[in-house]
Amino acid sequence: MASKQMLHMNQGQEETSYARNSSAQGAEQNRMKPLIEAAIVDHLVTWKDGDCGLSCSSGPNAVALVSIALEATHRHFLQLRQPPPEVCILLNDLSYNDFNTVVKNLVPLRQINGERPTQVTGVVPGSFYERLFPSGSLHLVCSSNSLNWLSKAPEDLRINQIPAYDIDEHVRHERLAVVAGAYARQFRKDFTLLLQLRAKELAPEGRMVVSIPGRRCDQLINEISHIWGTVAQILAIMASEGVVDKAKFDSFYMPIYGPSQRELREIIQEEGSSSITEMRVHDLTSGMDSTFLTPNRVANSMRAALEPIINQHFGSSGEVMDEFVRTAEKHLSGQGSSHVNPVR
Ligand SMILES: C[S@@+](CC[C@H](N)C(=O)[O-])C[C@H]1O[C@@H](n2cnc3c(N)ncnc32)[C@H](O)[C@@H]1O
């Protein structure tokens, strides 16, 4: 399992970086736009400062959600013929995130009007499963494509040496309920904690707008997440061809879970500190430019998001990841279409 300290997307601006391979996640952020705008307009009566993006990663997506929020705020105050409020924009991710690139993206967002700083910016490294911000300070919290990452993979699977994806199809089906149940319990624990922590940090009437890659099917007997299902199939091919070690594959537990809409509702209602204003479910590809959905683009976006965690576990190198991309392309092309679902 990757420790939370080592988890990050591919850094920098190179060909394999997250910055250059995250268009699918960017499309999801665009879909959040009306919800962020509505949260701002609803909440502006009490708005003073404090706008935070959880798990920003790096590249164009890092500041996209706060830019949407800032534009909506400015538009609203322009309509009211009032000066915009002072805003503090804070971006969070784990400490191994490429914050150097993020900080460069934040500079254009800083604004000083005469003596008055109207927009100040900062980064807050740390896990969203810990306290990150002062009590009662946040008016809007946004997060995209990230809260499906668990604090850790379920320990009972590792202790009992139950692989998350058994290469033997029969054994895999027999154990699916055990594996999916362990992941679902870990998600419930983590998401409950996240809600409790943010409830302490949100200002009264503060809002959260989050988007989580989940699954449509309610039943537990399903793959634990779309991303894991696809990645496990690719790594299983590589293990059976001897490119990665089979024993290592059996002990690889990706800390990712795709919850269903019902699970999310239940956890939010049971935790009790927040209420749901609106919940939308949509396909991963809706509204997406189909040129982002070729096997090659999807394989490269998987690499950008998962190379560090795969390398850390398998002790592999760039060459193994090149093979991962080749295997992924072949596997995705074999699914019967030149266009496939994105993975995040
Ligand atoms: C797929 S990226 C999404 C990045 C960006 N929000 C977007 O939509 O493009 C997932 C991000 O979640 C971050 N992440 C995962 N677990 C986290 C945690 N416990 N605390 C903070 N960030 C976390 C990862 O480091 C990564 O940058």
PDBQT file of the ligand as one rigid body, heavy atoms in Angstrom, charges set to zero:
ROOT
HETATM    1  C1  LIG A 401      -7.204  12.534  -9.517  1.00  0.00    +0.000 C 
HETATM    2  S1  LIG A 401      -6.422  13.794  -8.595  1.00  0.00    +0.000 S 
HETATM    3  C2  LIG A 401      -7.620  15.106  -8.729  1.00  0.00    +0.000 C 
HETATM    4  C3  LIG A 401      -6.964  16.459  -8.741  1.00  0.00    +0.000 C 
HETATM    5  C4  LIG A 401      -7.865  17.644  -9.088  1.00  0.00    +0.000 C 
HETATM    6  N1  LIG A 401      -8.789  17.911  -8.019  1.00  0.00    +0.000 N 
HETATM    7  C5  LIG A 401      -8.603  17.398 -10.381  1.00  0.00    +0.000 C 
HETATM    8  O1  LIG A 401      -9.845  17.281 -10.373  1.00  0.00    +0.000 OA
HETATM    9  O2  LIG A 401      -7.944  17.319 -11.436  1.00  0.00    +0.000 OA
HETATM   10  C6  LIG A 401      -6.629  13.245  -6.909  1.00  0.00    +0.000 C 
HETATM   11  C7  LIG A 401      -5.885  14.119  -5.916  1.00  0.00    +0.000 C 
HETATM   12  O3  LIG A 401      -6.287  13.777  -4.581  1.00  0.00    +0.000 OA
HETATM   13  C8  LIG A 401      -5.168  13.918  -3.759  1.00  0.00    +0.000 C 
HETATM   14  N2  LIG A 401      -5.402  13.200  -2.498  1.00  0.00    +0.000 N 
HETATM   15  C9  LIG A 401      -5.593  11.871  -2.323  1.00  0.00    +0.000 A 
HETATM   16  N3  LIG A 401      -5.756  11.600  -1.013  1.00  0.00    +0.000 NA
HETATM   17  C10 LIG A 401      -5.675  12.787  -0.349  1.00  0.00    +0.000 A 
HETATM   18  C11 LIG A 401      -5.759  13.161   1.018  1.00  0.00    +0.000 A 
HETATM   19  N4  LIG A 401      -5.944  12.251   1.979  1.00  0.00    +0.000 N 
HETATM   20  N5  LIG A 401      -5.641  14.466   1.329  1.00  0.00    +0.000 NA
HETATM   21  C12 LIG A 401      -5.456  15.410   0.365  1.00  0.00    +0.000 A 
HETATM   22  N6  LIG A 401      -5.371  15.121  -0.950  1.00  0.00    +0.000 NA
HETATM   23  C13 LIG A 401      -5.466  13.818  -1.309  1.00  0.00    +0.000 A 
HETATM   24  C14 LIG A 401      -4.036  13.323  -4.606  1.00  0.00    +0.000 C 
HETATM   25  O4  LIG A 401      -2.760  13.695  -4.135  1.00  0.00    +0.000 OA
HETATM   26  C15 LIG A 401      -4.371  13.930  -5.973  1.00  0.00    +0.000 C 
HETATM   27  O5  LIG A 401      -3.728  15.156  -6.185  1.00  0.00    +0.000 OA
ENDROOT
TORSDOF 0
